[in-house]
Amino acid sequence: MKCWAWEECEAFTFSYGQGCVLLTDKLTDVQHDKQESNFATSGPKYCTSDGQRSTEGGREELTGGCIARGCHYYATPVDVISLGSVATPFRCQALCQQYEACIVFSYDYSTQLCTLHATEEKKTTGVTPHQLCGPR
């Protein structure tokens, strides 16, 4: 069942170990078990953004409706959040929303590096699948 199809669902978490878990409360924290949450992703019932569209090469795909896999922004960052301190791309997106200058973000699952950017320029697609990017 998809989260948007179940009235009581508020959010979801997907991990390779447990599959998709539908949540009735948005305040679920996966940071407590970083080892198992490295390749987990969480998101809201609905995405308020149009998200990223696939581009030439076809390697970019939608993740959670808002965040694209296989892309990265290389524009000068507004801020870089330390390696290993941001557990999911959705946390990175939330950090971007806290910075007025942040328009888009890049996230790397392998290093848990979150990079915030003030412009959508210098976007690269077709990079490794553990690199993601998305809107504020």
N, CA, C and O atoms as a GROMACS GRO file, in nm:
protein
  544
    1MET      N    1   0.084  -0.117   0.000
    1MET     CA    2   0.000   0.000   0.000
    1MET      C    3   0.089   0.124   0.000
    1MET      O    4   0.192   0.126   0.068
    2LYS      N    5   0.050   0.226  -0.075
    2LYS     CA    6   0.123   0.351  -0.078
    2LYS      C    7   0.071   0.444   0.030
    2LYS      O    8  -0.048   0.441   0.064
    3CYS      N    9   0.159   0.527   0.084
    3CYS     CA   10   0.122   0.616   0.194
    3CYS      C   11   0.006   0.707   0.156
    3CYS      O   12  -0.087   0.724   0.235
    4TRP      N   13   0.010   0.765   0.035
    4TRP     CA   14  -0.096   0.857  -0.003
    4TRP      C   15  -0.232   0.790  -0.016
    4TRP      O   16  -0.335   0.857  -0.013
    5ALA      N   17  -0.233   0.658  -0.029
    5ALA     CA   18  -0.359   0.585  -0.044
    5ALA      C   19  -0.421   0.544   0.090
    5ALA      O   20  -0.536   0.501   0.094
    6TRP      N   21  -0.347   0.557   0.199
    6TRP     CA   22  -0.397   0.519   0.332
    6TRP      C   23  -0.422   0.646   0.412
    6TRP      O   24  -0.329   0.722   0.439
    7GLU      N   25  -0.545   0.668   0.450
    7GLU     CA   26  -0.586   0.793   0.514
    7GLU      C   27  -0.504   0.827   0.638
    7GLU      O   28  -0.472   0.944   0.659
    8GLU      N   29  -0.470   0.729   0.720
    8GLU     CA   30  -0.399   0.756   0.846
    8GLU      C   31  -0.248   0.773   0.830
    8GLU      O   32  -0.180   0.814   0.924
    9CYS      N   33  -0.196   0.742   0.714
    9CYS     CA   34  -0.051   0.755   0.692
    9CYS      C   35  -0.011   0.902   0.685
    9CYS      O   36  -0.074   0.981   0.615
   10GLU      N   37   0.095   0.938   0.758
   10GLU     CA   38   0.150   1.073   0.756
   10GLU      C   39   0.284   1.079   0.684
   10GLU      O   40   0.321   1.182   0.628
   11ALA      N   41   0.357   0.967   0.686
   11ALA     CA   42   0.490   0.962   0.627
   11ALA      C   43   0.529   0.816   0.606
   11ALA      O   44   0.456   0.725   0.645
   12PHE      N   45   0.646   0.795   0.546
   12PHE     CA   46   0.695   0.658   0.523
   12PHE      C   47   0.845   0.653   0.546
   12PHE      O   48   0.914   0.755   0.542
   13THR      N   49   0.893   0.534   0.571
   13THR     CA   50   1.037   0.507   0.574
   13THR      C   51   1.060   0.379   0.495
   13THR      O   52   0.989   0.280   0.515
   14PHE      N   53   1.158   0.382   0.406
   14PHE     CA   54   1.194   0.263   0.330
   14PHE      C   55   1.338   0.230   0.359
   14PHE      O   56   1.426   0.316   0.353
   15SER      N   57   1.364   0.103   0.390
   15SER     CA   58   1.501   0.057   0.406
   15SER      C   59   1.513  -0.080   0.340
   15SER      O   60   1.414  -0.151   0.325
   16TYR      N   61   1.634  -0.114   0.301
   16TYR     CA   62   1.655  -0.244   0.237
   16TYR      C   63   1.624  -0.359   0.333
   16TYR      O   64   1.577  -0.464   0.291
   17GLY      N   65   1.651  -0.338   0.462
   17GLY     CA   66   1.630  -0.444   0.560
   17GLY      C   67   1.484  -0.468   0.596
   17GLY      O   68   1.444  -0.582   0.616
   18GLN      N   69   1.404  -0.360   0.604
   18GLN     CA   70   1.266  -0.374   0.650
   18GLN      C   71   1.162  -0.341   0.545
   18GLN      O   72   1.043  -0.355   0.571
   19GLY      N   73   1.203  -0.298   0.427
   19GLY     CA   74   1.107  -0.262   0.324
   19GLY      C   75   1.041  -0.128   0.356
   19GLY      O   76   1.103  -0.042   0.420
   20CYS      N   77   0.917  -0.111   0.313
   20CYS     CA   78   0.846   0.015   0.332
   20CYS      C   79   0.760   0.008   0.458
   20CYS      O   80   0.680  -0.084   0.476
   21VAL      N   81   0.778   0.106   0.545
   21VAL     CA   82   0.701   0.115   0.669
   21VAL      C   83   0.618   0.242   0.661
   21VAL      O   84   0.673   0.351   0.645
   22LEU      N   85   0.486   0.229   0.672
   22LEU     CA   86   0.397   0.345   0.671
   22LEU      C   87   0.382   0.396   0.813
   22LEU      O   88   0.360   0.317   0.906
   23LEU      N   89   0.392   0.526   0.830
   23LEU     CA   90   0.394   0.586   0.964
   23LEU      C   91   0.271   0.674   0.986
   23LEU      O   92   0.229   0.748   0.897
   24THR      N   93   0.216   0.667   1.105
   24THR     CA   94   0.104   0.754   1.139
   24THR      C   95   0.154   0.878   1.212
   24THR      O   96   0.074   0.964   1.248
   25ASP      N   97   0.284   0.888   1.236
   25ASP     CA   98   0.344   1.002   1.305
   25ASP      C   99   0.469   1.044   1.229
   25ASP      O  100   0.553   0.959   1.199
   26LYS      N  101   0.482   1.172   1.197
   26LYS     CA  102   0.595   1.222   1.119
   26LYS      C  103   0.726   1.227   1.198
   26LYS      O  104   0.832   1.243   1.139
   27LEU      N  105   0.720   1.214   1.329
   27LEU     CA  106   0.837   1.235   1.413
   27LEU      C  107   0.914   1.107   1.443
   27LEU      O  108   0.949   1.082   1.558
   28THR      N  109   0.941   1.028   1.342
   28THR     CA  110   1.018   0.906   1.359
   28THR      C  111   1.166   0.938   1.334
   28THR      O  112   1.199   1.005   1.236
   29ASP      N  113   1.254   0.892   1.422
   29ASP     CA  114   1.396   0.924   1.413
   29ASP      C  115   1.476   0.799   1.381
   29ASP      O  116   1.476   0.703   1.459
   30VAL      N  117   1.544   0.799   1.266
   30VAL     CA  118   1.627   0.684   1.230
   30VAL      C  119   1.774   0.707   1.266
   30VAL      O  120   1.857   0.619   1.244
   31GLN      N  121   1.806   0.822   1.320
   31GLN     CA  122   1.945   0.854   1.354
   31GLN      C  123   2.000   0.762   1.463
   31GLN      O  124   2.121   0.739   1.467
   32HIS      N  125   1.915   0.710   1.552
   32HIS     CA  126   1.963   0.630   1.665
   32HIS      C  127   2.036   0.503   1.622
   32HIS      O  128   2.119   0.452   1.697
   33ASP      N  129   2.008   0.453   1.504
   33ASP     CA  130   2.076   0.332   1.457
   33ASP      C  131   2.134   0.360   1.320
   33ASP      O  132   2.083   0.312   1.218
   34LYS      N  133   2.241   0.437   1.318
   34LYS     CA  134   2.299   0.484   1.193
   34LYS      C  135   2.342   0.370   1.101
   34LYS      O  136   2.329   0.382   0.979
   35GLN      N  137   2.391   0.261   1.157
   35GLN     CA  138   2.436   0.149   1.076
   35GLN      C  139   2.324   0.095   0.988
   35GLN      O  140   2.346   0.070   0.870
   36GLU      N  141   2.205   0.078   1.044
   36GLU     CA  142   2.093   0.026   0.966
   36GLU      C  143   2.023   0.132   0.885
   36GLU      O  144   1.950   0.099   0.791
   37SER      N  145   2.042   0.261   0.918
   37SER     CA  146   1.970   0.366   0.848
   37SER      C  147   2.050   0.430   0.735
   37SER      O  148   2.000   0.520   0.669
   38ASN      N  149   2.173   0.385   0.711
   38ASN     CA  150   2.254   0.445   0.606
   38ASN      C  151   2.184   0.444   0.471
   38ASN      O  152   2.196   0.540   0.395
   39PHE      N  153   2.112   0.339   0.442
   39PHE     CA  154   2.046   0.331   0.312
   39PHE      C  155   1.895   0.330   0.329
   39PHE      O  156   1.824   0.264   0.253
   40ALA      N  157   1.846   0.404   0.428
   40ALA     CA  158   1.703   0.423   0.448
   40ALA      C  159   1.665   0.560   0.394
   40ALA      O  160   1.748   0.650   0.390
   41THR      N  161   1.542   0.574   0.352
   41THR     CA  162   1.492   0.703   0.309
   41THR      C  163   1.352   0.721   0.364
   41THR      O  164   1.275   0.626   0.374
   42SER      N  165   1.319   0.843   0.401
   42SER     CA  166   1.189   0.873   0.458
   42SER      C  167   1.130   0.992   0.386
   42SER      O  168   1.202   1.072   0.325
   43GLY      N  169   0.999   1.005   0.392
   43GLY     CA  170   0.936   1.118   0.327
   43GLY      C  171   0.794   1.140   0.374
   43GLY      O  172   0.736   1.056   0.444
   44PRO      N  173   0.736   1.253   0.334
   44PRO     CA  174   0.600   1.287   0.373
   44PRO      C  175   0.497   1.213   0.288
   44PRO      O  176   0.531   1.151   0.188
   45LYS      N  177   0.372   1.221   0.330
   45LYS     CA  178   0.263   1.158   0.256
   45LYS      C  179   0.256   1.214   0.114
   45LYS      O  180   0.243   1.138   0.017
   46TYR      N  181   0.264   1.344   0.102
   46TYR     CA  182   0.261   1.410  -0.028
   46TYR      C  183   0.383   1.498  -0.042
   46TYR      O  184   0.433   1.552   0.057
   47CYS      N  185   0.430   1.512  -0.161
   47CYS     CA  186   0.541   1.601  -0.188
   47CYS      C  187   0.484   1.733  -0.236
   47CYS      O  188   0.401   1.735  -0.328
   48THR      N  189   0.525   1.844  -0.175
   48THR     CA  190   0.472   1.974  -0.214
   48THR      C  191   0.548   2.035  -0.332
   48THR      O  192   0.509   2.139  -0.384
   49SER      N  193   0.655   1.970  -0.374
   49SER     CA  194   0.734   2.020  -0.486
   49SER      C  195   0.704   1.938  -0.611
   49SER      O  196   0.659   1.824  -0.603
   50ASP      N  197   0.730   1.998  -0.726
   50ASP     CA  198   0.716   1.924  -0.851
   50ASP      C  199   0.828   1.822  -0.868
   50ASP      O  200   0.819   1.733  -0.952
   51GLY      N  201   0.931   1.834  -0.788
   51GLY     CA  202   1.041   1.739  -0.794
   51GLY      C  203   1.131   1.762  -0.913
   51GLY      O  204   1.118   1.862  -0.984
   52GLN      N  205   1.220   1.670  -0.935
   52GLN     CA  206   1.314   1.677  -1.046
   52GLN      C  207   1.268   1.582  -1.155
   52GLN      O  208   1.218   1.473  -1.127
   53ARG      N  209   1.284   1.624  -1.279
   53ARG     CA  210   1.244   1.539  -1.390
   53ARG      C  211   1.366   1.464  -1.445
   53ARG      O  212   1.479   1.509  -1.430
   54SER      N  213   1.340   1.349  -1.506
   54SER     CA  214   1.448   1.276  -1.570
   54SER      C  215   1.509   1.362  -1.680
   54SER      O  216   1.438   1.439  -1.745
   55THR      N  217   1.638   1.349  -1.701
   55THR     CA  218   1.706   1.427  -1.803
   55THR      C  219   1.773   1.334  -1.902
   55THR      O  220   1.762   1.211  -1.891
   56GLU      N  221   1.843   1.392  -1.998
   56GLU     CA  222   1.911   1.311  -2.098
   56GLU      C  223   1.999   1.207  -2.032
   56GLU      O  224   2.061   1.233  -1.929
   57GLY      N  225   2.005   1.092  -2.090
   57GLY     CA  226   2.079   0.982  -2.031
   57GLY      C  227   1.991   0.891  -1.950
   57GLY      O  228   2.021   0.773  -1.934
   58GLY      N  229   1.881   0.944  -1.896
   58GLY     CA  230   1.783   0.864  -1.825
   58GLY      C  231   1.828   0.806  -1.692
   58GLY      O  232   1.757   0.723  -1.636
   59ARG      N  233   1.943   0.846  -1.638
   59ARG     CA  234   1.991   0.789  -1.513
   59ARG      C  235   1.928   0.854  -1.391
   59ARG      O  236   1.926   0.794  -1.283
   60GLU      N  237   1.877   0.975  -1.406
   60GLU     CA  238   1.815   1.043  -1.292
   60GLU      C  239   1.674   0.990  -1.274
   60GLU      O  240   1.600   0.976  -1.372
   61GLU      N  241   1.636   0.960  -1.152
   61GLU     CA  242   1.502   0.908  -1.126
   61GLU      C  243   1.445   0.978  -1.004
   61GLU      O  244   1.520   1.031  -0.922
   62LEU      N  245   1.315   0.980  -0.991
   62LEU     CA  246   1.252   1.042  -0.875
   62LEU      C  247   1.262   0.953  -0.754
   62LEU      O  248   1.244   0.831  -0.763
   63THR      N  249   1.290   1.012  -0.641
   63THR     CA  250   1.292   0.942  -0.514
   63THR      C  251   1.199   1.016  -0.420
   63THR      O  252   1.222   1.134  -0.393
   64GLY      N  253   1.096   0.952  -0.371
   64GLY     CA  254   1.004   1.018  -0.280
   64GLY      C  255   0.925   1.130  -0.342
   64GLY      O  256   0.862   1.208  -0.271
   65GLY      N  257   0.926   1.140  -0.474
   65GLY     CA  258   0.850   1.244  -0.541
   65GLY      C  259   0.920   1.377  -0.548
   65GLY      O  260   0.883   1.461  -0.630
   66CYS      N  261   1.022   1.401  -0.465
   66CYS     CA  262   1.089   1.531  -0.462
   66CYS      C  263   1.238   1.522  -0.487
   66CYS      O  264   1.296   1.609  -0.552
   67ILE      N  265   1.300   1.418  -0.437
   67ILE     CA  266   1.445   1.408  -0.440
   67ILE      C  267   1.487   1.314  -0.552
   67ILE      O  268   1.435   1.203  -0.564
   68ALA      N  269   1.583   1.360  -0.632
   68ALA     CA  270   1.628   1.281  -0.746
   68ALA      C  271   1.757   1.206  -0.711
   68ALA      O  272   1.844   1.259  -0.644
   69ARG      N  273   1.765   1.082  -0.757
   69ARG     CA  274   1.885   1.000  -0.736
   69ARG      C  275   1.975   1.015  -0.859
   69ARG      O  276   1.926   1.030  -0.971
   70GLY      N  277   2.105   1.010  -0.837
   70GLY     CA  278   2.199   1.015  -0.949
   70GLY      C  279   2.227   1.156  -0.998
   70GLY      O  280   2.257   1.175  -1.116
   71CYS      N  281   2.219   1.255  -0.910
   71CYS     CA  282   2.248   1.393  -0.951
   71CYS      C  283   2.322   1.465  -0.838
   71CYS      O  284   2.322   1.421  -0.723
   72HIS      N  285   2.384   1.576  -0.874
   72HIS     CA  286   2.461   1.654  -0.776
   72HIS      C  287   2.473   1.797  -0.827
   72HIS      O  288   2.485   1.819  -0.948
   73TYR      N  289   2.469   1.894  -0.736
   73TYR     CA  290   2.493   2.035  -0.771
   73TYR      C  291   2.637   2.069  -0.735
   73TYR      O  292   2.686   2.033  -0.628
   74TYR      N  293   2.705   2.138  -0.827
   74TYR     CA  294   2.844   2.175  -0.805
   74TYR      C  295   2.864   2.325  -0.789
   74TYR      O  296   2.978   2.371  -0.784
   75ALA      N  297   2.756   2.402  -0.780
   75ALA     CA  298   2.767   2.545  -0.758
   75ALA      C  299   2.827   2.570  -0.618
   75ALA      O  300   2.820   2.483  -0.532
   76THR      N  301   2.885   2.686  -0.599
   76THR     CA  302   2.943   2.720  -0.469
   76THR      C  303   2.838   2.703  -0.360
   76THR      O  304   2.729   2.759  -0.371
   77PRO      N  305   2.870   2.628  -0.256
   77PRO     CA  306   2.769   2.600  -0.152
   77PRO      C  307   2.746   2.717  -0.056
   77PRO      O  308   2.836   2.796  -0.030
   78VAL      N  309   2.625   2.724  -0.005
   78VAL     CA  310   2.590   2.816   0.102
   78VAL      C  311   2.648   2.762   0.232
   78VAL      O  312   2.698   2.838   0.316
   79ASP      N  313   2.641   2.630   0.248
   79ASP     CA  314   2.693   2.564   0.368
   79ASP      C  315   2.717   2.417   0.335
   79ASP      O  316   2.652   2.361   0.247
   80VAL      N  317   2.810   2.356   0.406
   80VAL     CA  318   2.837   2.213   0.395
   80VAL      C  319   2.825   2.156   0.535
   80VAL      O  320   2.895   2.199   0.627
   81ILE      N  321   2.736   2.058   0.553
   81ILE     CA  322   2.715   1.997   0.683
   81ILE      C  323   2.812   1.880   0.696
   81ILE      O  324   2.823   1.799   0.604
   82SER      N  325   2.880   1.869   0.807
   82SER     CA  326   2.989   1.774   0.829
   82SER      C  327   2.959   1.632   0.784
   82SER      O  328   2.845   1.587   0.787
   83LEU      N  329   3.065   1.564   0.742
   83LEU     CA  330   3.055   1.423   0.703
   83LEU      C  331   2.997   1.340   0.817
   83LEU      O  332   3.036   1.357   0.932
   84GLY      N  333   2.906   1.252   0.784
   84GLY     CA  334   2.851   1.159   0.881
   84GLY      C  335   2.749   1.216   0.977
   84GLY      O  336   2.702   1.144   1.066
   85SER      N  337   2.712   1.342   0.962
   85SER     CA  338   2.620   1.400   1.060
   85SER      C  339   2.476   1.413   1.011
   85SER      O  340   2.388   1.448   1.090
   86VAL      N  341   2.449   1.384   0.884
   86VAL     CA  342   2.314   1.395   0.830
   86VAL      C  343   2.273   1.257   0.780
   86VAL      O  344   2.326   1.209   0.680
   87ALA      N  345   2.179   1.193   0.850
   87ALA     CA  346   2.146   1.053   0.825
   87ALA      C  347   2.070   1.027   0.696
   87ALA      O  348   2.085   0.920   0.637
   88THR      N  349   1.987   1.122   0.650
   88THR     CA  350   1.905   1.098   0.531
   88THR      C  351   1.900   1.223   0.444
   88THR      O  352   1.927   1.333   0.492
   89PRO      N  353   1.864   1.208   0.316
   89PRO     CA  354   1.848   1.325   0.230
   89PRO      C  355   1.732   1.413   0.276
   89PRO      O  356   1.732   1.534   0.250
   90PHE      N  357   1.633   1.355   0.344
   90PHE     CA  358   1.521   1.436   0.391
   90PHE      C  359   1.564   1.527   0.505
   90PHE      O  360   1.509   1.637   0.520
   91ARG      N  361   1.661   1.484   0.586
   91ARG     CA  362   1.717   1.572   0.689
   91ARG      C  363   1.795   1.685   0.622
   91ARG      O  364   1.789   1.800   0.666
   92CYS      N  365   1.867   1.653   0.516
   92CYS     CA  366   1.941   1.754   0.441
   92CYS      C  367   1.844   1.856   0.383
   92CYS      O  368   1.870   1.977   0.388
   93GLN      N  369   1.733   1.809   0.327
   93GLN     CA  370   1.631   1.898   0.272
   93GLN      C  371   1.575   1.990   0.382
   93GLN      O  372   1.552   2.108   0.359
   94ALA      N  373   1.552   1.935   0.500
   94ALA     CA  374   1.501   2.014   0.613
   94ALA      C  375   1.603   2.122   0.653
   94ALA      O  376   1.564   2.234   0.688
   95LEU      N  377   1.732   2.090   0.648
   95LEU     CA  378   1.835   2.190   0.677
   95LEU      C  379   1.834   2.300   0.572
   95LEU      O  380   1.851   2.418   0.606
   96CYS      N  381   1.816   2.264   0.447
   96CYS     CA  382   1.807   2.362   0.339
   96CYS      C  383   1.691   2.459   0.364
   96CYS      O  384   1.704   2.579   0.340
   97GLN      N  385   1.580   2.407   0.412
   97GLN     CA  386   1.463   2.490   0.438
   97GLN      C  387   1.487   2.589   0.552
   97GLN      O  388   1.413   2.687   0.565
   98GLN      N  389   1.588   2.565   0.634
   98GLN     CA  390   1.619   2.655   0.745
   98GLN      C  391   1.710   2.770   0.703
   98GLN      O  392   1.725   2.868   0.777
   99TYR      N  393   1.772   2.761   0.585
   99TYR     CA  394   1.859   2.865   0.533
   99TYR      C  395   1.783   2.945   0.427
   99TYR      O  396   1.738   2.888   0.328
  100GLU      N  397   1.768   3.074   0.449
  100GLU     CA  398   1.696   3.157   0.353
  100GLU      C  399   1.762   3.155   0.215
  100GLU      O  400   1.692   3.158   0.113
  101ALA      N  401   1.894   3.149   0.211
  101ALA     CA  402   1.967   3.152   0.084
  101ALA      C  403   1.966   3.018   0.010
  101ALA      O  404   2.000   3.013  -0.108
  102CYS      N  405   1.928   2.910   0.077
  102CYS     CA  406   1.933   2.777   0.015
  102CYS      C  407   1.815   2.756  -0.079
  102CYS      O  408   1.699   2.776  -0.041
  103ILE      N  409   1.845   2.716  -0.202
  103ILE     CA  410   1.743   2.688  -0.303
  103ILE      C  411   1.736   2.538  -0.331
  103ILE      O  412   1.626   2.483  -0.346
  104VAL      N  413   1.851   2.472  -0.338
  104VAL     CA  414   1.861   2.328  -0.366
  104VAL      C  415   1.970   2.268  -0.277
  104VAL      O  416   2.050   2.340  -0.217
  105PHE      N  417   1.973   2.135  -0.270
  105PHE     CA  418   2.075   2.068  -0.190
  105PHE      C  419   2.126   1.945  -0.264
  105PHE      O  420   2.061   1.893  -0.354
  106SER      N  421   2.244   1.901  -0.224
  106SER     CA  422   2.303   1.775  -0.271
  106SER      C  423   2.330   1.690  -0.148
  106SER      O  424   2.365   1.742  -0.042
  107TYR      N  425   2.315   1.559  -0.164
  107TYR     CA  426   2.337   1.468  -0.052
  107TYR      C  427   2.409   1.344  -0.102
  107TYR      O  428   2.380   1.294  -0.211
  108ASP      N  429   2.502   1.293  -0.023
  108ASP     CA  430   2.576   1.172  -0.059
  108ASP      C  431   2.556   1.068   0.051
  108ASP      O  432   2.602   1.087   0.164
  109TYR      N  433   2.486   0.958   0.018
  109TYR     CA  434   2.459   0.852   0.116
  109TYR      C  435   2.588   0.789   0.169
  109TYR      O  436   2.595   0.753   0.286
  110SER      N  437   2.689   0.774   0.084
  110SER     CA  438   2.810   0.703   0.125
  110SER      C  439   2.889   0.778   0.232
  110SER      O  440   2.957   0.716   0.314
  111THR      N  441   2.881   0.910   0.232
  111THR     CA  442   2.954   0.991   0.331
  111THR      C  443   2.861   1.066   0.426
  111THR      O  444   2.906   1.124   0.524
  112GLN      N  445   2.732   1.064   0.398
  112GLN     CA  446   2.631   1.141   0.472
  112GLN      C  447   2.665   1.290   0.472
  112GLN      O  448   2.645   1.360   0.571
  113LEU      N  449   2.716   1.336   0.358
  113LEU     CA  450   2.751   1.477   0.340
  113LEU      C  451   2.633   1.552   0.280
  113LEU      O  452   2.577   1.509   0.179
  114CYS      N  453   2.595   1.662   0.341
  114CYS     CA  454   2.485   1.746   0.296
  114CYS      C  455   2.542   1.880   0.253
  114CYS      O  456   2.607   1.948   0.332
  115THR      N  457   2.517   1.918   0.127
  115THR     CA  458   2.567   2.044   0.074
  115THR      C  459   2.449   2.130   0.031
  115THR      O  460   2.364   2.084  -0.046
  116LEU      N  461   2.443   2.252   0.080
  116LEU     CA  462   2.333   2.344   0.052
  116LEU      C  463   2.379   2.447  -0.051
  116LEU      O  464   2.490   2.499  -0.042
  117HIS      N  465   2.292   2.476  -0.150
  117HIS     CA  466   2.329   2.565  -0.260
  117HIS      C  467   2.226   2.676  -0.278
  117HIS      O  468   2.107   2.657  -0.251
  118ALA      N  469   2.273   2.793  -0.324
  118ALA     CA  470   2.186   2.909  -0.347
  118ALA      C  471   2.137   2.917  -0.490
  118ALA      O  472   2.059   3.006  -0.524
  119THR      N  473   2.181   2.826  -0.576
  119THR     CA  474   2.140   2.828  -0.716
  119THR      C  475   2.126   2.687  -0.771
  119THR      O  476   2.191   2.593  -0.723
  120GLU      N  477   2.042   2.673  -0.873
  120GLU     CA  478   2.024   2.543  -0.939
  120GLU      C  479   2.125   2.521  -1.050
  120GLU      O  480   2.122   2.418  -1.117
  121GLU      N  481   2.214   2.617  -1.070
  121GLU     CA  482   2.314   2.605  -1.176
  121GLU      C  483   2.415   2.495  -1.143
  121GLU      O  484   2.429   2.454  -1.028
  122LYS      N  485   2.484   2.450  -1.245
  122LYS     CA  486   2.589   2.349  -1.233
  122LYS      C  487   2.537   2.217  -1.177
  122LYS      O  488   2.597   2.159  -1.086
  123LYS      N  489   2.426   2.171  -1.231
  123LYS     CA  490   2.370   2.041  -1.191
  123LYS      C  491   2.426   1.933  -1.283
  123LYS      O  492   2.427   1.949  -1.405
  124THR      N  493   2.471   1.825  -1.224
  124THR     CA  494   2.522   1.711  -1.299
  124THR      C  495   2.432   1.592  -1.274
  124THR      O  496   2.392   1.567  -1.161
  125THR      N  497   2.400   1.518  -1.380
  125THR     CA  498   2.320   1.396  -1.365
  125THR      C  499   2.401   1.277  -1.413
  125THR      O  500   2.506   1.293  -1.476
  126GLY      N  501   2.352   1.158  -1.383
  126GLY     CA  502   2.420   1.037  -1.426
  126GLY      C  503   2.537   1.000  -1.336
  126GLY      O  504   2.620   0.917  -1.373
  127VAL      N  505   2.544   1.062  -1.217
  127VAL     CA  506   2.650   1.026  -1.123
  127VAL      C  507   2.606   0.903  -1.044
  127VAL      O  508   2.499   0.847  -1.070
  128THR      N  509   2.685   0.860  -0.949
  128THR     CA  510   2.655   0.737  -0.876
  128THR      C  511   2.520   0.745  -0.805
  128THR      O  512   2.478   0.853  -0.766
  129PRO      N  513   2.452   0.631  -0.787
  129PRO     CA  514   2.318   0.631  -0.728
  129PRO      C  515   2.314   0.673  -0.581
  129PRO      O  516   2.206   0.702  -0.530
  130HIS      N  517   2.429   0.677  -0.513
  130HIS     CA  518   2.425   0.721  -0.374
  130HIS      C  519   2.431   0.873  -0.362
  130HIS      O  520   2.429   0.927  -0.251
  131GLN      N  521   2.440   0.942  -0.476
  131GLN     CA  522   2.433   1.088  -0.475
  131GLN      C  523   2.292   1.131  -0.514
  131GLN      O  524   2.236   1.081  -0.612
  132LEU      N  525   2.235   1.223  -0.436
  132LEU     CA  526   2.100   1.270  -0.459
  132LEU      C  527   2.097   1.422  -0.454
  132LEU      O  528   2.187   1.485  -0.397
  133CYS      N  529   1.995   1.481  -0.512
  133CYS     CA  530   1.977   1.625  -0.501
  133CYS      C  531   1.828   1.656  -0.503
  133CYS      O  532   1.747   1.574  -0.545
  134GLY      N  533   1.795   1.774  -0.456
  134GLY     CA  534   1.654   1.809  -0.451
  134GLY      C  535   1.631   1.955  -0.421
  134GLY      O  536   1.725   2.030  -0.394
  135PRO      N  537   1.505   1.995  -0.428
  135PRO     CA  538   1.468   2.134  -0.402
  135PRO      C  539   1.458   2.164  -0.253
  135PRO      O  540   1.455   2.073  -0.170
  136ARG      N  541   1.452   2.288  -0.223
  136ARG     CA  542   1.434   2.334  -0.086
  136ARG      C  543   1.308   2.273  -0.029
  136ARG      O  544   1.273   2.299   0.086
   0.00000   0.00000   0.00000
